[in-house]
Amino acid sequence: MERQLGAAAGQGANAANELAAAAQADKAVIEANASADLVQQQRLEDQAAEAARQQALEVDRAIAEWDQKGTVEQSAYETTQRLAKGLGGEKAAAEALGREGYDVLYYKPDIAGTNQGGIDIVVQKDGQLYLVDNKALEGWRNVSSVSALDKNLTANTQSMADLFDTYANDPARPAAEQDMYSTAAEKLRSGGYEKVVTNANLAAVSGFPQDVSGRLDELGFTMWDLMGKARLEDPDSDTGDLGTQQS
């Protein structure tokens, strides 16, 4: 009997050791997978940042050529497709937000300003001010770089506040509009705004950004999906007008 009990105890101990070893192995696999996921996420964000950098360089070259020509007639067709896409995206974003009841206080009105520094769009609704940067990018990747509302935020909000001061002091504007711009200028200087990324891109063929990266999320950025996945996945879909979806 004692031998049987001893054998059973030994088997139990072996089983426990095997379970512990298996659990340890599972833990190692989980940690390895988590580490691989982080590496993959960082790789994707790096690729997105490089794509954005290359896009900016291409647009810069287009603007340089545009400026050298001197007239729109000579240079209209020499701007890059990305530049035209960026301009169309900014206008589409502003129009979509306007249709949804946002007051559009400002947006870049012409192709020469598409690659220039500064804030793309400023809107407000229900007393809340929003600074909007539209990214007319291809693919279902996250947006990882918004320099106008990140590293250049202080200079850009100051410049926009100065512009709104000019609007607020323009006697040709209605009093209500002057008050609106005066209040917006104060909010720009005090930080009373939210930072938003939109994805309007009417020329896209391979998807639209659906969110911001983890870093931008931590910095308080929000993505508004103005396009919707259904529109691209089902070209025959009649889902209606563009709709903001805050995520």
C-alpha positions in Angstrom: 0.0 0.0 0.0 2.8 2.4 0.9 4.5 1.7 -2.4 1.3 2.4 -4.3 0.8 5.6 -2.4 4.4 6.6 -3.1 4.1 5.8 -6.8 0.9 7.8 -7.0 2.5 10.8 -5.3 5.4 10.6 -7.7 3.1 10.6 -10.6 1.2 13.5 -9.2 4.4 15.5 -8.8 5.5 14.7 -12.3 2.1 15.8 -13.7 2.4 19.0 -11.7 5.8 19.7 -13.0 4.7 19.0 -16.6 1.8 21.4 -16.1 4.1 24.1 -14.7 6.5 23.6 -17.6 3.7 23.8 -20.1 2.4 27.0 -18.5 5.8 28.5 -18.6 6.1 27.6 -22.2 2.7 29.1 -23.0 3.8 32.3 -21.2 7.0 32.5 -23.2 5.0 32.1 -26.5 2.5 34.8 -25.4 5.4 37.2 -24.6 7.1 36.4 -27.8 3.9 37.1 -29.8 3.3 40.3 -28.0 6.9 41.5 -28.7 6.5 40.5 -32.4 3.2 42.5 -32.5 4.9 45.6 -31.1 7.7 45.2 -33.6 5.2 44.8 -36.5 3.2 47.8 -35.3 6.3 50.0 -35.1 7.3 48.8 -38.6 4.0 49.7 -40.1 4.0 53.1 -38.4 7.6 53.7 -39.7 6.4 52.8 -43.2 3.5 55.1 -43.0 5.7 58.0 -41.8 8.1 57.4 -44.7 5.2 57.3 -47.2 4.0 60.6 -45.8 7.5 62.1 -46.0 7.9 61.0 -49.6 4.5 62.5 -50.4 5.5 65.8 -48.9 8.7 65.8 -50.9 6.8 65.1 -54.1 4.3 67.9 -53.4 7.1 70.3 -52.6 8.7 69.6 -56.0 5.4 70.2 -57.7 4.9 73.6 -56.0 8.4 74.6 -56.9 7.7 73.9 -60.5 4.3 75.6 -60.3 5.9 78.8 -58.9 8.6 78.9 -61.5 6.1 78.9 -64.4 4.4 82.1 -63.2 0.9 81.4 -64.6 -1.7 78.9 -63.9 -2.3 78.3 -67.6 1.3 77.2 -68.1 1.5 75.0 -65.0 -1.9 73.7 -64.1 -1.2 70.3 -65.7 2.3 70.0 -64.3 1.3 69.6 -60.7 1.5 66.1 -59.4 -1.5 63.8 -58.9 -0.9 63.9 -55.2 -1.1 67.6 -55.1 -4.5 67.6 -56.9 -5.7 64.8 -54.6 -4.7 66.7 -51.5 -6.5 69.9 -52.6 -9.6 67.8 -53.5 -9.5 66.0 -50.2 -9.3 69.3 -48.2 -12.2 70.8 -50.1 -14.3 67.6 -49.8 -13.6 67.4 -46.0 -14.7 71.0 -45.5 -17.8 70.6 -47.6 -18.7 67.3 -45.8 -18.4 69.0 -42.4 -20.4 72.0 -43.5 -23.2 69.7 -44.6 -23.3 68.1 -41.2 -23.8 71.4 -39.4 -20.3 72.5 -38.6 -19.4 76.1 -39.1 -16.4 76.2 -41.4 -14.3 79.1 -40.1 -11.3 78.5 -42.4 -9.9 76.1 -45.0 -7.1 76.4 -47.6 -8.8 77.6 -50.7 -6.4 76.9 -53.6 -3.9 74.4 -54.9 -0.9 76.6 -54.1 -1.6 76.3 -50.3 -2.1 72.5 -50.3 1.5 71.7 -49.4 2.2 74.8 -47.3 2.5 74.7 -43.6 -0.4 75.6 -41.4 -3.8 74.2 -40.4 -6.0 72.7 -43.1 -9.4 73.4 -41.7 -11.0 75.0 -38.6 -14.6 74.2 -37.8 -16.9 74.6 -34.8 -20.1 73.1 -33.6 -22.1 73.5 -30.4 -19.4 75.8 -29.0 -16.6 73.3 -29.6 -13.7 74.3 -31.8 -11.9 71.7 -34.0 -8.6 71.9 -35.8 -8.7 69.5 -38.8 -5.9 68.0 -40.8 -7.1 66.0 -43.9 -5.0 63.1 -45.0 -5.8 62.1 -48.6 -3.8 58.9 -48.3 -4.2 55.5 -49.9 -4.7 52.2 -48.0 -6.3 51.1 -44.8 -3.3 52.1 -42.6 -3.4 54.4 -39.6 -2.2 58.0 -39.8 1.0 58.4 -37.8 2.2 61.9 -38.7 0.3 65.2 -38.5 3.1 67.8 -38.1 0.8 70.8 -38.5 -1.1 69.9 -35.4 1.9 68.2 -33.6 5.4 69.7 -33.7 4.2 72.9 -35.4 1.0 73.3 -33.4 2.1 76.3 -31.3 3.2 78.4 -34.3 0.2 77.4 -36.4 -2.4 78.2 -33.7 -0.8 81.5 -33.1 -0.8 82.3 -36.8 -4.5 81.2 -37.1 -5.4 83.3 -34.0 -3.8 86.4 -35.6 -5.8 85.8 -38.8 -9.0 85.4 -36.8 -8.2 88.7 -35.0 -8.1 90.3 -38.4 -11.5 88.8 -39.3 -12.9 89.9 -35.9 -11.8 93.5 -36.4 -13.2 93.7 -40.0 -16.1 96.2 -40.0 -17.4 94.7 -43.2 -18.3 91.5 -41.4 -21.6 91.1 -39.4 -21.3 91.6 -35.7 -22.2 88.0 -35.0 -19.4 86.8 -37.3 -16.9 89.2 -35.7 -17.8 87.8 -32.3 -17.4 84.2 -33.5 -13.9 84.9 -34.8 -12.9 86.7 -31.7 -14.0 83.8 -29.5 -12.3 81.3 -31.8 -9.0 83.3 -31.5 -9.2 83.2 -27.7 -9.7 79.4 -27.8 -6.8 79.0 -30.2 -4.5 80.8 -27.7 -5.8 79.1 -24.6 -5.9 75.5 -26.0 -9.7 75.3 -26.1 -9.9 73.1 -29.2 -9.7 69.4 -30.3 -7.4 68.0 -32.9 -9.0 65.9 -35.6 -7.7 63.9 -38.6 -10.0 63.3 -41.6 -9.6 61.0 -44.6 -11.4 62.6 -47.5 -10.0 61.3 -50.7 -12.3 61.1 -53.7 -9.6 59.7 -55.9 -8.7 56.7 -53.7 -8.6 53.3 -55.2 -7.1 51.2 -52.4 -8.7 52.3 -49.2 -8.6 55.2 -46.7 -7.0 55.7 -43.3 -9.4 54.5 -40.6 -7.7 55.6 -37.4 -4.7 57.4 -35.9 -1.6 55.7 -34.5 -1.2 54.9 -30.8 1.2 57.9 -30.4 -1.3 60.4 -31.9 -4.1 58.9 -29.9 -2.1 59.6 -26.7 -1.6 63.1 -27.9 -5.3 63.7 -28.1 -5.9 63.2 -31.8 -9.3 61.8 -33.1 -10.0 60.3 -36.5 -13.2 61.3 -38.3 -14.0 58.8 -41.0 -15.5 60.9 -43.8 -15.4 58.1 -46.5 -16.5 54.9 -44.9 -15.2 51.4 -45.8 -18.5 50.4 -47.5 -18.0 53.0 -50.3 -14.7 51.5 -51.5 -15.5 47.8 -50.8 -18.8 48.1 -52.6 -18.6 50.6 -55.5 -22.3 50.1 -56.2 -23.3 51.0 -52.6 -25.6 54.0 -52.3 -24.8 54.6 -48.6 -25.6 58.3 -49.0 -23.5 61.4 -48.0 -20.2 61.3 -46.3 -20.7 60.9 -42.5 -18.4 61.8 -39.6 -17.8 58.9 -37.3 -15.7 59.8 -34.3 -13.4 56.9 -33.1 
